[in-house]
């Protein structure tokens, strides 16, 4: 199911991207007295504003129906992974699969906007290198003009509030254990909100990997590569004082990728050093134990 989910969520994201970007299309906002307005009337239909959301809804409904139908022969599990916890869904009930389909797309959409916020904070100050400006404006709207500190708070606030609300139907359906109090539910939601920042590791690691390759392979003078170089330069600024260049090879992007994924694993899973056992082979407490977000969530669930 993981591969199917990835493909369908990617398709739904592309539809969402086109629908949301159409709001800032200059032809869509043009008046009939202009040439652009004439083009708008010739190229748009009355239902064009809503056909993409309808396709997304149909895609999510079809996925839920497909999972429910194969559940008759294979009572498998679909898992909703939100970082610090993975929620299993049995595919023997249609309403359960519909809930999973909607939430799975919601997680993918959340990751997409977290990536956009990271890019918005890392974009270059020089306008001539900012090839992402139009994309960010079309998707983030007025948020694109906010100070970077406020933008970085949005994932924490929105994901925390979103998971707090979603946890109620999940616990009512028996998919999550019910917390003992509203305070405990809020603590769980806050941990999910903090863990949402870990979704940026793939974006950062991918950007640094592309930057490393483009340093030795010429891909042309497309503005994308100028943008990528500027973003990578900002990400690697703390490592520039280290002697990481060997001849013509710059190892800073490689070290940066390793640090990003190591720190993400450390924050998510914590550290236990070393694992010990007694003479009978029974596990003993570790000498060093630093809990991660997963451990903290499990403690908050007790």
URWOZI-V852157 format. One record per pair of residues at least 4 apart in sequence whose ideal C-beta (glycine too) atoms are under 7 Angstrom apart, sorted by the first residue. I is the first residue (numbers start at 1). J is the second residue. Records with the same first field share a line. If there is no record, write none. Layout:
I = J, J
//
This chain:
1 = 5, 78
2 = 6
3 = 7
4 = 8
5 = 9, 104
6 = 10
7 = 11
8 = 12, 59, 63
9 = 13, 104, 105, 108
10 = 14
11 = 15, 59
12 = 16, 56, 59, 60, 105
13 = 17, 108, 109, 112
14 = 18
15 = 19, 52, 55, 56
16 = 20, 56, 109
17 = 21
18 = 22, 52
19 = 52, 53
20 = 138, 139
21 = 138, 139
22 = 28
24 = 137, 138
26 = 30, 36
27 = 36, 39, 40
28 = 40
30 = 34, 36, 37, 40
31 = 37
32 = 37, 38, 41
33 = 37
35 = 39
36 = 40
37 = 41
38 = 42
39 = 43
40 = 44
44 = 48
47 = 51
50 = 54
51 = 55
52 = 56
53 = 57
54 = 58
55 = 59
56 = 60
57 = 61
58 = 62
59 = 63
60 = 64, 101, 102, 105
61 = 65
62 = 66
63 = 67, 101
64 = 68, 94, 97, 98, 101
65 = 69
66 = 70
67 = 71, 78, 91, 97
68 = 91, 94, 97
70 = 74, 91
71 = 75, 76, 91, 92
75 = 90, 92
76 = 91
77 = 88, 89, 90
78 = 89, 91, 100
79 = 86, 87, 88
80 = 86, 87, 89, 100, 103, 104, 107
81 = 86
82 = 107, 163, 192
83 = 192, 195, 196, 198, 268
84 = 191, 192, 195, 293, 294, 297
85 = 297
87 = 170, 175, 176
89 = 96, 97, 100, 175
90 = 96
91 = 97
93 = 97
94 = 98
95 = 99
96 = 100, 173
97 = 101
98 = 102
99 = 103
100 = 104
101 = 105
102 = 106
103 = 107, 166
104 = 108
105 = 109
106 = 110
107 = 111
108 = 112
109 = 113
110 = 114, 159, 196
111 = 115, 199
112 = 116
113 = 117
114 = 118, 155, 196, 199, 200
115 = 119, 200, 203
116 = 120, 136, 139, 140
117 = 121, 151, 152, 154, 155
118 = 122, 200, 203
119 = 123, 132, 136
120 = 136, 140, 144, 151
121 = 148, 151, 152
122 = 231, 234, 235
123 = 130, 132
124 = 129, 130, 230
126 = 130
129 = 226, 227, 230
131 = 223, 224, 227
132 = 136, 227
133 = 137
134 = 138
135 = 139
136 = 140, 144
137 = 144
140 = 144
143 = 151, 154
146 = 150, 151
148 = 152
149 = 153
153 = 157
154 = 158
155 = 159, 196, 197
156 = 160, 193, 194
157 = 161
158 = 162
159 = 163, 192, 193, 196
160 = 164, 189, 190, 192, 193
161 = 165
162 = 166
163 = 167, 189, 192, 193
164 = 185, 186, 189
166 = 170
167 = 171, 176, 185, 188, 189
168 = 172
169 = 173
170 = 175, 176
171 = 176, 178
177 = 301
179 = 184, 185, 188, 301
180 = 184
182 = 186
183 = 187
184 = 188, 300
185 = 189
186 = 190
187 = 191, 300
188 = 192, 297, 300, 301
189 = 193
190 = 194
191 = 195, 293, 296, 297, 300
192 = 196
194 = 293
195 = 268, 293
198 = 264, 267, 268
200 = 204
201 = 205, 260, 261, 264
202 = 206
203 = 207
204 = 208, 235, 260
205 = 209, 257, 260, 261
206 = 210
207 = 211, 228, 231, 232, 235
208 = 212, 232, 235, 253, 256, 257
209 = 213, 257
210 = 214, 228
211 = 215, 228, 229, 232, 253
212 = 253, 254
213 = 217
214 = 219, 225, 228
215 = 250
219 = 225
223 = 227
224 = 228
225 = 229
226 = 230
227 = 231
228 = 232
229 = 233
230 = 234
231 = 235
232 = 236, 253
233 = 237
235 = 256
236 = 240, 252, 253, 256
239 = 244, 252, 255, 256
240 = 252
244 = 250, 251, 252, 255
245 = 249, 250
246 = 251
251 = 255
252 = 256
253 = 257
254 = 258
255 = 259
256 = 260
257 = 261
258 = 262
259 = 263
260 = 264
261 = 265
262 = 266
263 = 267
264 = 268
265 = 269
266 = 270, 271, 292
267 = 292, 293
268 = 292, 293, 294
269 = 292, 294
270 = 290, 291, 292, 295
271 = 288, 290
272 = 286, 289
273 = 286, 287, 288
274 = 286, 287
275 = 283, 286
276 = 284, 286
277 = 281, 282, 283, 284
278 = 282, 284
291 = 295, 296
293 = 297
294 = 298
295 = 299
296 = 300
297 = 301
//
